[in-house]
């Protein structure tokens, strides 16, 4: 179960992201583009060029959650 807190920041990636990237690739984007520690309590949101797919990365206690949503 994902613990969501009201005060957790949400970071939106500008532009499009290659949706073939998995956790390690998205963590590299967070470290380089956001200049934020990916282990901080925050949501990092990425979308593809057509804006019909989303990936949300977040750290929780002992591992990363990677959520994927395909918009229809």
Secondary structure, DSSP 8 states (H G I E B T S, - for coil): -----TT-EEEE-SS---TT--HHHHHHHIIIII-S-TTSSEEEEEE-TTS-EEEEEEEETTEEEEEEEE--
